[in-house]
Amino acid sequence: MNPKAQPDETPRRFTFDAVYGEDSTQRELYDETFRNLINSVLEGFNGTIFAYGQTGTGKTFTIQGVKDDPELRGVMPNSFDHIFGHIAASKDAQYLVRASYLEIYKEEIRDLLHRDQSKHLEIKEKPDSGIYVKDLSSVLTKSIAEIQKVMNIGYQNRSVGATNMNEHSSRSHAIFIVTIECSRIGTDGEQHIRVGKLNLVDLAGSERQSKTLSEGERLKEATKINLSLSTLGNVISALVDGKSTHIPYRDSKLTRLLQGELSVEGLVHFLVVCLQVNRF
């Protein structure tokens, strides 16, 4: 974890719930780490998965993978298969599955499913339903193929650019949102509706600006990326501390948008992707 440590530098230790090496499979990662979270979403809870790490470590591959290869499917395709498999097996309930896809690029929110990619969206808040993005597209999907099509359309619209560390570095935070509405008749004869939401967050590459040799537009991007990632860390630290009277959700669009999920009650998984290479 610390390949360039100096002789007098104290080794650092990190604690994880699970560690997966280069021989681990995408399916193994999903089944052991994320399956229970998706089950909770199907039961009406909100869940969030973050993919975090330096550029070039494989965050986007881990999240999306290769959809046509069962062994290489990422978290997103595996979750789609899980969700629609559950729906197909549920005979006493009706489901509506909606998908949205947005990116936060230089602290501006764009709808990756909208034709006009120059339009910037705003975060709003309602007393009854909480925080949302005004005018964000929401696409009704009825099958794995349909929701994967939505994923592919949005992915093609993401902001990427070349840096010194990655020729196709993601320069934005991308959030794929799956909203699952379940309706069934209860034992009381009344209709009961529950809604769960899954946020799949592919964070922009985290790296020191001195490593990327960023300048001009890339430097501006890196500054915004590092600011929002720093804020995310500050929010998590404040929540873990439990004594903070102020949690800085409003310091970045990312943490403000996910404020409801980033709480002590939130179901949040962090996937840290890293490489033990000297240049990192």
C-alpha positions, 0 to 999 in steps of 0.5 A: 500500500506504500511502495515509495515509503522512506526507510524512516517512514512508519508503515500505515495500516488500513482496515477494510471489510473485505479485500479482493486481489487481482485473481478475484472475479467481478461476480465474486465481488458482487455476490459477496459485497453488494448483493445484500445491498441490492436486496435492501433496495428491493425492500424499499431502502436507499443504497449507494455504491461509490467507486473511488481511487486514482485514475487508471486503477479500474474504477469504471471497469469495476462499475461497468465491466463488459456487459456481454461477458458474464465473467466480466460484468461490473457492478451495474450490469450485475445489479440489473440482472439481480433486480430484474431477476427478482422482479420476474420471480415476484408473482404477487407484486408489480414493479416500476423501474426507472433510470437516470444518469447524471454527471458532475463536471467542474461542479456543474450537473449535466443530464447524460440522457438529454440531447442538450448536453450544454444544459446545467441542472440545479439541485432542489429540495422538497420538504416531503421528498428531500433533495432532487435534481430539477428536470433530470430525465427518468426513463422507465425500463422494463428489462435488462436490455432496456436499462443497459441501453440507458447505461450505454447512452449515458456512458457515451456522453461522459466527460473524459480527457487525456492526462499524464496518468490515463489517456481516457481519464473520467473527468467527472463524477457519474451517478446512475440512479435506479428507482424501484417502485413496488406495489402489492396488496397487503393482508389488509386488502389495501394496496401498499407501495414502497420505493427504493433507490440505488445510486451507483457512483463512479467517482472521477480519478483522484490524483495529485496534480503534480503527478498528472502534469495538469495545466489549463482546462485539465488543471481546472478539472483536477482542482474541482475534482479534488475539492469535491473528493476532499469534501466527501472525505470531510463529510464522512469524517464528520459522520464517523466522529459523531460529535461534529455540529456541522457536516459540510454537505453544501461544500460540493454538489456531490455531497449535497446531492447525496446528503440523504444517503450520506448519513448515519442511517445510510446504506453506503458501500465504498469500493476503493480501487488501487494499484501498487505501482510506483507512479501511483 
